[in-house]
Amino acid sequence: MNVNIKQVVAVCFGLLLCFGMYGQDNKKELEIKKKQLQKEIELTNKLIQETKKNKNLTLAQLRVLNKKIDDRKKLINTLLSEVTYLNREIQSRNKNINTKQAQLNKLKADYARVIYKSYINRNRYNTFYYVFSADNITQAYRRLNYLQAHNNYRRKQASEIKQSQKELSLQLSELQNDIVEKRQVLNTEEQQKQALAIEKTEQEQAVNQLKKKEKELVKDLEKKKSTAKKLENEIRRVIEREIKKERERALAAEKAKKPNVSKPKTGTKPTENKPAELAFAVSPETKLNSSKFEQNKGRLPWPIEKGVITEEYGQHKHPVLANVYTFNNGVDFAAPKGTTMKAIFDGEVSGVINIPGNNTAVIVRHGEYLSVYSNITDVQVKSGQKIKTGEVIGLLSDDDNGKTAGHLEIWNGKNKMDPAVWIAR
């Protein structure tokens, strides 16, 4: 079987290059993730300090603390991944250094032999003596070529030794940098572990303190469930209203297409052209808006500029009450005071509704999708208004305990969606 050596070498080189690029990307991703987690921890620290001004411990404070602990754990895992990466880099560099050192030693040994041979034969290799002692011109020419080739070989060896020494020095320098970086990462990891231990103690103390307020927590939980149900009912009412509008538009369009109704034949009953059961995706404009919204899944901007998600979508175990589970129709945000809530996509305001215990909620329609923003004050939009991505909807509300929080939901028709899947990470 014929094997093309050049092709094999090219493939091997390409694979090594790909692995190297993958390693670089992996390290870059770890750095980005680490910085993001550090930013979130700094923000949660700020939020905790804001709520600590009120001496009464609340469930909201515990949720923010839980968020910080989760981020701290993720940061420690990221640091561990970074240490693993650096260990691989150090092992790889050590291997390269050993190979390069062996090559350099061989080059030096070969060069030493050439120099020694030149020294032994120094009289013989005297250029004038060696060339002009030839028997004829042809022999003299060959001797001259030999001496030139010999000198070129020596210069080439000397150059290769210098280049190898330079590459070896660079590898040793990079190895030292990796070792220093690994030591720094390990120190950071140890600091994070110590901080995590302190935060877990604070968490345990907070849970024990809140358990003493069990009746109050149960009361607040029932209130929250009632508020969420009222909001859900209002959203469904708006959905039904919007579907009705679409049906009316579809029926009007159908009549406009068929203005003349032919008379039925004798002996037959007239048939009625009933419109199909229509959802949002009826008109071309609605379909287009829905498609644009779907295309941005996972890339939609956050409704707040700075903040953290304190409770995600779906069912959750209550952080204090035993055997109690709650269901969140969206995601809850904690944010610094003065934070505004912004639209996550172009759309039309379908409703501005007041929910007792949850301030004002704003519903924005994006084709067959809805985004819902609640716990807002100072609302700056009105029903029927067209709004753009990033346009301010209102101000996040502060409660009596100094907590600034907001709530976001996303619906597809009558179905609830997980907003965390839609907004950018």
N, C-alpha and C positions, 0 to 999 in steps of 0.2 A: 504493500500500500504506500503510495507516495504522500509524503507529508510536507507541506510548505512551512518551513521553519519560520519564515518572516511573518506569516499569518498567525502562527501559534504565539509568537512573541508579542505581536500586536494585540491579540485577544487578552493575553495575560496582563499586559500593561494596562489595557482598558479596564479590566476587572479591578486591578489594584487602584486605579484612579477613581473608580466608582466607590470602592470601599472607603477610600480616603475622604471623598466628598461627602459620603453618608456620615462619616464620623464627625466632620465639621458641622454639618447640618444638625446632627444630634446634639452637639455641644451648644450650638446657637439656640436650639429650641429649649434646652435646659436653662440657659441664661435668661431667655425671655420669660419662661415660666417662673423662675426664681424671683425675678424683678417684679412680676405681676403679683405674686403672692406676698412679697414684702410690702408692696403698695397697699394691698388689701388689709394686711395686718396693721399698718400704720393708720389706715382709715378707720378700722374697727376700734383701735385704741382711742382715736379722737371721738368717735361716737360714744364709747363707754365713758370717757371723761365728761362729755356733755350731759349724759343721763345721770352720772354720779352726783351732779349738783343737787339732785333731788335724793334725799336720804332714804326714801322708801323704795326698796328693791322691787322691781317689776319683772314680769315674764319677758317683756321686751328686752330688758337688760340682759337677762339670761340667754335669750336667743342670739343677741349680738356676741356675747361671750362664747357661746357654742360655735358661732361662725368663726370667731378668731381661733379657737382651738382646732377646728377642722382645717383652717388655712395653715396653721402652725404644723400640723401633722403632714399635710401635703408638702410643705416647704422642707421638712426633715426628709421625707421620701425623695424629693427632688435633689437634695444635697447628697443623699446616699447614692443616687443614680450618677451624680456628678463625680463622686469618689470612685465609683466603679469604672466610669469612663476614663478618668485620669489613671487608674491602675492599669487599664489596658494600654493607654498611651505610653506609660512608663515602661511596661514590659516590652512593647514594640520598639521603643527607642533603645532600650538596653540591648535588644537583639541586633538592631541596626548598628549600634556602636561597636558591639563585639565583632560583627562582620567587617565593618569598616576598619577596625583596629587590626584585624587579621590581614586584610588586604594591604594596609599601610606597612605592616611588618614585612610582608612578602616583597613589596616594592623596595623597601629600604635594603633588605637582604640582597635582592638582585642588583640594586645600584652599587652596593658595597663590593660585590663580586666584580662588577665591571670596572670600578675604580681601582681595585686591587690588581686586576689583570692589566689595566693600563699602566699602573705603576711598575709592575714587573717588566713589562715590555716597553718601558718609556724610551730606551735608546733605539729600539727597533722601530717604534712608531714615530720617531722624529720625522716630521713631514718631509723636510728636504732630503734627509739621508734615505728614508724609506722609498720615496718616489724616484729620486734620481739614480738610485742604485739598481734600478730595473734593467733587465737585459734588452728591452726594446720599448718602443713608445706605447704599444698596446698594453704591455704589462704595467707600465707606469700609470697609464690611464685607469686601469682596473684598481691599482693600489690607491690612487687618489680617491676614486669613488668609494672604496672600502673605508678609508679614513673619514670621509664626509658622512657616510652612513653611520659609522661608529659614533661620531660626535653628535649627530642628530638623535641617535638612540639615547645617548647619555642625557641630552637636553630634555628629550621627551620624558625620560624617567624622572628627572628632577622636577619637571612641571607636574607630572602625575602625583608625585609625593607631596608637593606644595598644595595641590588641589585636594587631595585626600586629607591632609592635615587641616585644611580650612573647613571641609565638610564635617570632619570629626569634631572639630572645635564647636561648630554650629550645633551639631547633635547633642554634645555635652551641655551646651548653654541651654538648649530647649529642654533637655532632661532636667536640669536644675530648676528651670522655671516651673515645669510640671510638678516637681517635688514640693516647691514652695507653695504653689497654688493648692495642691492637695492638702498640705498642712493647714493653710488658711481655711479651706472648706471644712476640714475636720474640726477646727476651732469653732467655726460658725455653727456647725452641727451640734457641737456640745453646748454652746450658748442657747441654741433653740430648744434643746432637750431640757435644759434647766428652766427656761421660760415656760415651756409646756407643763412642767411639773408644778410650777407656781400657779399657772392658770387652772390646772385640774383641781388644785386645792380650793381655789376661788370658786370654781364651778360647784364642787361638792358643798361648800359652805352656802352658796346661793340656793342650791336645791333644797338643802335642809331648812334654810330660812323661809323659803316659799312654801314648803310643805306645811308650815304652821298657819298658812293662809289658805288652806284647802277650800273652805267654804267660799271665800272671795274668788278664788281661781275658777271654781265650778260656775259661779255666777257670771264671771267675765266670759267664760267659755260659751255658756248658753246665749249670752248677749252677742257674742261674735258670730255664733251659728245663725241667730235670728237676723243679724245684719247681712250676712252672706246670702241667706235665703231671700231676703227682700231685694238685694241687688240682683240675684239670679232671676227672680220673677220679673223685675223691671227690664232686664236684658231680653228675656223671652217675649215680653210684651212688645218691645221695640222690634224684635225679629219678626214677629207675626205681622206687625204693622208694615214693615218693609216688604215682606213677602206679598202682602195684600196689594201694595202699590205696584209691585212687579206684575202681579196677575192682571191688575186693571190695565197697565200699560200694554201687556201682551194681548189682552182681549181687544183693546182699542186698535192695536196694530193689525190684528187678525180681521177685524171688521173693515179696516181701511183697505186691506188687500182684496176683500170680497164684498163689494158694496151691493151687488145684485144677487138676490137669492132666488133661484129657479123654483117654479111652482111644482109641488109634488104630483106624481101621476095619480090618476083616479084609482081608488081602491087600496092606496098605500098610505101609511101614516108618515107625517113629516118627521124628519130626524133633526135632532138638535146637535149643533157643533159645539160640544163642550170643551173648554180648554183643559189641557192636561194638568195634573197636579204639579205646580211650578214651585221651584225653590228660587234662590237668588239668581243663579246663573241662567238668565233668560235673555236679556238684551245683549247685543254685541259689546256695548260699553261695559256692562257688568262682567262679562266673560273676560274682556281685556284687562280690567282692573284686578280681577281675581288672579289672572295669569301673571301679571306683574308682581303681585304680592307673593305668589308661590315661588317665583324665580329668585326672590331675595330671602328665602328660608335659610336661617342660620347666619344671615348677614344684616338683619335689621338692627338699627342702632338702639341702644338702651334708651328708655324713656327719661332717664336722669343722667346728669353729667358725671356725678360722683356718688357712689353708694355701693352697698353690698346686698346680696339676696339673703334674707334671714329665714325665709321659709319657702320651699319650692312647691311645685304643683304636685297634687296627689295626696295620698293618705300618709299620715305621720303619727308616730307615737308621741303622746304628750310628754314634754320634757320634765314634768314634775308629777302629774297625776298618774297613779298606777292603773294599768289596764284600760287606759282611755286613749282613743285614737281620734284624730281630726282629719278633715279633708279640705284641702285648699284648691279652689277653682282656678287659681292663677299663681302668681309669685308675689311675695312681699319684699319690699325694699326698705332698708334703713339708710338714711342719708343725713348730711350736715344740715343745720338750720338754714333756711332761705333757699332750699333746692327747688327748682321748678320741674314740672312734669311736661314732657314734650311728646309730640306725635311720632310714632315709630315708622309711619309711612303716609304717603299722600292719601287723602280720602275726604269724606264728607261727614260732618257731625250729624249723627242720627238722633241724638238725644242728650240733654243735660238734665240730670235728675238729682234730687236731694234725697239722701238716704239717712234717716235718723241714726246717729252713732257712727256714721261713716262719711260725714260731710257731704260733698258733691261728687257725683260720678259722671264722667263724660264718655259717650259711646261714639266711636268713629267707624264708619263703614268703608271697607276697601273691596268693592265687588261683593262676593258672597262671604267675605271675611269681616269680622268685627274685632276692633281692639277697644278694650275697656280700661279706663283710668279712674281710680277711685281714691277717696280720702284726700280730696283736693279742696282748697279754698282759693279765693280770688280768681275765679274762673274767667278766662279771657277769650272764650269762644262761645258761639251760640248755635242752636239747632239749625241745620240747613246750610251752615257755612262750609265752604271748601277750605281745606287746610293742607299744608305741605309738610313733608318730612322735617322733623326738628322744630316745627312751630310750637311755641309755648302754649300749653293748654291751661295751666294754672299753677298754683303754688302748693307744695306738699304741706299737709297740716301737721302742726305740733300738738301733742297732747299735754295734759297737766303734769306729766312726769318728765317732760323735756324730750320726748321721743319724736323724731321727724320720720314719718313712714309713708309709703305709698303702696298701691296694689295695682297689678296689671293682669288682665285676662285677654285671651285670644279665643275667638269662636269661629268655627266654620259652619255657617248655617246655624243649626240647633246643637251642634256638637262642640264641647269644650276642648281646647287644645292646650298643650304644655308650652307656655311662652318661652321657657329656657331653650327649647329646640329651635325657636324662630329668631331670637335675638342673638347678636354676636357674642362670643364668649369673652 
